């Protein structure tokens, strides 16, 4: 049939293109080869909530050092991979879950899907940035900030607390990303620190103050740089990435006062899946993420804070030791994801 | 009833002595619709099961607001695409505008641009730092405001979807028998009355199909609406999915959306009308309206403007990013492996989906009745669902009951079948309506069996519609993102996945390489099987 013939020729073209590209054989071929040749180490499957561009160099270094091939499954951020893992449960093929925030990996741990990490790994990272029960460990830390355009916001206008953003002087000037995992974690932190009523009141306060809602942190930072928006609540590194890309830009990060919810510092967490039959290689992968070279990469290329002792501070940033969010435990955020999303919806922000 | 030429309206009620559809045809059609029924069944189950009634913090008022905003967008985009598509189809088939065939191809091409890529380029062009604003700045003009909100989304979705209407209307306009219009005028009817009573009824089925494609797509759209900051129901569903552990509220909201889509499908079935209009190639070609010099200029201006905004500006933006990236030393080569994956999975899906759509379309057009309408509507309903909801439905079910096909290409193609069957159906059905049943009836009356008739008469006659349908499905699969992300085999990253992962961290250079490749690969089947055939 002509339909079939025409599309078969497209298919052949696809196959030809695939053959040209031998550097990235597909995952299925990989696993077949490793079973037939009886390779000494099994491939590692990593579910990554972190972006491909940030992860690839670290994974290549790991494979070069250990000979373990890594297949990475990227998701639309962290939450859809977490949902995938929750559905797969005991049947999952994943060995490692590398999440973008502490709440979702905590939720996976609460379902009993993470195995405990060995003490040598847990010992590498400060207690504040790991699970209270030792099921996940932080890889890097990021701080919430108020990014602002100095041409549109004067220094004395900058609030010390996010509660200052509900005032009339901020009417229509603030941007948030209500569907973003980091914003939701920030709302969860507020719930933990101040209770749900105060959190809903704050959300309703900014909603009635003409807050602008965006799709993500990146678009907020771009709008601020362009002067299309005065200020926005985001993570600290977006601006630094823009500056690395575009040079000097007209935007600055304002860190809120220590102890304020707006100064929340969050870990990006990693853990080993309990059903994995590849625990040792998975632990080795985590040790690699916490190696000085990887930590250096995260600080210089991602502008996030490394967490091991002596990890460098991203250039031009306040040292991690001087940052202090609200007095909460990051392990507790997982329990508040659902209520936070509900509060955001109740305030009419999603 | 056999007529060698011309258009003859008949009531679509089974005529006396007409054969019933073969049970095998029914089995084939049912098998094609089963994947579409799965997510719908799953959603209905989540809504009706105990404790399913949970809107995740959304108040009834807020939901009504979102529904109103979604309806407003769906209606206005449908009207705009119908108007634009009718205008481009009419100008390129019924007037003596110079370069009609080239224009007809050009206005089809915006289909290769995914609306999220279109939205991305709109954002890059506007605002204080936008490329257009910088150009205006050189001329001493103030910057453009940021393209966002209702009008921006309306413009984006209209620009990148009106080609569906153009594609389905052009073949109908080309086959209108001039004798009918002349008879109408000869009997004293004015021009408008002739259009209203002769032309419009003949366009109704194609217009209804294309409007259904557009309106249900708008309801399910996520990328462009969220980038351009307009709040629709689907966006609320994504917020619930992405933010919380418990999927119930999101599924509940998606269940509500299915009900809304059912209304749209019913409206379409009413709008399509009862009359079936079959026409062979008319004995004479259609009359051409002579445009004066100003008319031609006006037509050029209209078509040129449309092509500029829907095609040239976004392409220029992508090329600009790509060139900048190349000069900074970035390599576009890694995109080849993504292209290979996109190409192969899209080609397979296109073949499977067209083959699956054939019986459903034949049943819907040739054997109208309650059962065939139910079959057809089920397939259409899925088209309105956010792809995330479909993807999650398949994920949950595959993990529980079909673990061996979980995270395989087979499952991915089944999900594509559920999502894009209606696109193939729209093409095939308009093809079937055009050729009429009399050739098949003649074959049957000569003692040829049903299957042989299907193979030797029907399928060759709808060959072009099948190719066009396959090409449209191919394009949609190439562009599909949310379900692909959830269901693909690990490391099977397609071009769309690459574009998304690059844009989400604003690596525009890498996004532009992948986007340009996607556009280039999509262009080939669209041109070969759709655009080029339009005016044959």
Boltz contact constraints between the chains, C-beta under 6 A:
constraints:
  - contact:
      token1: [A, 3]
      token2: [B, 466]
      max_distance: 6.0
  - contact:
      token1: [A, 3]
      token2: [B, 467]
      max_distance: 6.0
  - contact:
      token1: [A, 3]
      token2: [B, 470]
      max_distance: 6.0
  - contact:
      token1: [A, 4]
      token2: [B, 351]
      max_distance: 6.0
  - contact:
      token1: [A, 7]
      token2: [B, 347]
      max_distance: 6.0
  - contact:
      token1: [A, 7]
      token2: [B, 350]
      max_distance: 6.0
  - contact:
      token1: [A, 7]
      token2: [B, 351]
      max_distance: 6.0
  - contact:
      token1: [A, 10]
      token2: [B, 347]
      max_distance: 6.0
  - contact:
      token1: [A, 11]
      token2: [B, 344]
      max_distance: 6.0
  - contact:
      token1: [A, 11]
      token2: [B, 347]
      max_distance: 6.0
  - contact:
      token1: [A, 14]
      token2: [B, 340]
      max_distance: 6.0
  - contact:
      token1: [A, 14]
      token2: [B, 343]
      max_distance: 6.0
  - contact:
      token1: [A, 14]
      token2: [B, 344]
      max_distance: 6.0
  - contact:
      token1: [A, 17]
      token2: [B, 336]
      max_distance: 6.0
  - contact:
      token1: [A, 17]
      token2: [B, 339]
      max_distance: 6.0
  - contact:
      token1: [A, 17]
      token2: [B, 340]
      max_distance: 6.0
  - contact:
      token1: [A, 18]
      token2: [B, 340]
      max_distance: 6.0
  - contact:
      token1: [A, 21]
      token2: [B, 336]
      max_distance: 6.0
  - contact:
      token1: [A, 21]
      token2: [B, 337]
      max_distance: 6.0
  - contact:
      token1: [A, 24]
      token2: [B, 337]
      max_distance: 6.0
  - contact:
      token1: [A, 27]
      token2: [B, 489]
      max_distance: 6.0
  - contact:
      token1: [A, 27]
      token2: [B, 490]
      max_distance: 6.0
  - contact:
      token1: [A, 27]
      token2: [B, 491]
      max_distance: 6.0
  - contact:
      token1: [A, 51]
      token2: [B, 505]
      max_distance: 6.0
  - contact:
      token1: [A, 52]
      token2: [B, 501]
      max_distance: 6.0
  - contact:
      token1: [A, 71]
      token2: [B, 490]
      max_distance: 6.0
  - contact:
      token1: [A, 71]
      token2: [B, 491]
      max_distance: 6.0
  - contact:
      token1: [A, 73]
      token2: [B, 490]
      max_distance: 6.0
  - contact:
      token1: [A, 76]
      token2: [B, 485]
      max_distance: 6.0
  - contact:
      token1: [A, 79]
      token2: [B, 242]
      max_distance: 6.0
  - contact:
      token1: [A, 87]
      token2: [B, 395]
      max_distance: 6.0
  - contact:
      token1: [A, 87]
      token2: [B, 396]
      max_distance: 6.0
  - contact:
      token1: [A, 87]
      token2: [B, 399]
      max_distance: 6.0
  - contact:
      token1: [A, 88]
      token2: [B, 399]
      max_distance: 6.0
  - contact:
      token1: [A, 107]
      token2: [B, 245]
      max_distance: 6.0
  - contact:
      token1: [A, 179]
      token2: [B, 239]
      max_distance: 6.0
  - contact:
      token1: [A, 179]
      token2: [B, 242]
      max_distance: 6.0
  - contact:
      token1: [A, 184]
      token2: [B, 243]
      max_distance: 6.0
  - contact:
      token1: [A, 215]
      token2: [B, 226]
      max_distance: 6.0
  - contact:
      token1: [A, 215]
      token2: [B, 227]
      max_distance: 6.0
  - contact:
      token1: [A, 218]
      token2: [B, 506]
      max_distance: 6.0
  - contact:
      token1: [A, 226]
      token2: [B, 127]
      max_distance: 6.0
  - contact:
      token1: [A, 226]
      token2: [B, 128]
      max_distance: 6.0
  - contact:
      token1: [A, 226]
      token2: [B, 129]
      max_distance: 6.0
  - contact:
      token1: [A, 227]
      token2: [B, 128]
      max_distance: 6.0
  - contact:
      token1: [A, 228]
      token2: [B, 127]
      max_distance: 6.0
  - contact:
      token1: [A, 228]
      token2: [B, 128]
      max_distance: 6.0
  - contact:
      token1: [A, 228]
      token2: [B, 146]
      max_distance: 6.0
  - contact:
      token1: [A, 337]
      token2: [B, 244]
      max_distance: 6.0
  - contact:
      token1: [A, 337]
      token2: [B, 245]
      max_distance: 6.0
  - contact:
      token1: [A, 338]
      token2: [B, 244]
      max_distance: 6.0
  - contact:
      token1: [A, 338]
      token2: [B, 245]
      max_distance: 6.0
  - contact:
      token1: [A, 338]
      token2: [B, 246]
      max_distance: 6.0
  - contact:
      token1: [A, 341]
      token2: [B, 243]
      max_distance: 6.0
  - contact:
      token1: [A, 341]
      token2: [B, 244]
      max_distance: 6.0
  - contact:
      token1: [A, 342]
      token2: [B, 56]
      max_distance: 6.0
  - contact:
      token1: [A, 342]
      token2: [B, 57]
      max_distance: 6.0
  - contact:
      token1: [A, 345]
      token2: [B, 56]
      max_distance: 6.0
  - contact:
      token1: [A, 345]
      token2: [B, 57]
      max_distance: 6.0
  - contact:
      token1: [A, 345]
      token2: [B, 58]
      max_distance: 6.0
  - contact:
      token1: [A, 346]
      token2: [B, 57]
      max_distance: 6.0
  - contact:
      token1: [A, 348]
      token2: [B, 62]
      max_distance: 6.0
  - contact:
      token1: [A, 350]
      token2: [B, 239]
      max_distance: 6.0
